[in-house]
Amino acid sequence: MAHSGATLAAVVDPDIASRAEFDVPGFATIPDVDQPLDGLILATPTPLHAQSASEAAARNWPMLVEQPIAGSQ
């Protein structure tokens, strides 16, 4: 899957059926990703944004995070 200079390289989703919808490597969690990435888009439910962003930041991956970065109480 490509879009003007960007190529989908992997999908991270805990649901195996969701990962199977794409013709790219799929992983259950960010720590499971075993390939280099130029960056990522975090499109997760709001309660998972902070954890996912922290895991990606620990790997020094540039990222775009959907807003809000975290939920409020």
C-alpha positions, 0 to 999 in steps of 0.5 A: 500500500503506497501513498505519494512517498509513503509506504505502509511497511507494517501493522501493529494490532493485537487482533490477528484478523485486523493484521491479516487485512493488510499485505504487510508484516503484522505484529501484536505489539510495538515491542514485537516489531522486528524491522526498521521503520522510518516513522509511524502513525499511532491510530489507537483508542485514546487510552492506549496513546500514551503507552504506545507513544512511549514504546515507540519513543523508546525505539527512537521512531518519529511518530504522528499521534492522533489527538488527544495524546491521553484521556482526561478524567 
